[in-house]
Amino acid sequence: MNFVRLGSCDYVSDRVSNVITSHLQSMVTDFMQRFVDLSEMDFPKWLTQYKLVDHGDVEQQFQNELADLQNDSSAEVVHKGKCQFMRLDEEIIENCPNLSKHAQNLLLPFPPHIL
């Protein structure tokens, strides 16, 4: 449980603490049931750890853009601010169109042209 200090709060009764804890536990269960398919998906390593990927492990059509992305210091700043979804950033999309489109297809439930 992430709320270890909840029980030590003077203004939170045991009853309220139990209600909060029970609700959070039911939310965890619900999320695990609703999004089980996401945990079973096999996302490519470059999607979340683009700096650590060897170019040889990536499809040839994406190798040049991945190399550019790995050497782009401004992309690293975007990555730190937006985490793994940085491939959806406008600047990254412009500089790495093929890689970004492939990332969008993996991350978004519907193709962009449908939206």
C-alpha positions, 0 to 999 in steps of 0.5 A: 500500500502506498499510503503507509501514513494514512493510519497515523493521521489523527483526523482520519478515523479507522472507518474512513481509512478502511473505506479509502483502503478498500476503494483503492484496492478495488481500483487496482483490481479493476485496472488490472482487469481492464488493462490486462491486454496492455501488460501482455503487449510486447512493445519494442524496446526503442519505444521506451528506451531509445538510447539503449537500443542497438541499431541492428535490433531495429527494422532497417527502415527505422535505423537512420531515424533512431540514430538521429534521435539517439544523437539529438540532445534536444530530443533528450530534453523532450524525453525527460519532460514527457517520458516515453510518449515523447515520440508523439511530440511535434518536433520529434514527429517532424524529425523522425516521421517514420519512427513517430508514425510507427510509435503512434500506431503502437500506442494509439488505439485508432489510426490518426486519420480516423480521429 
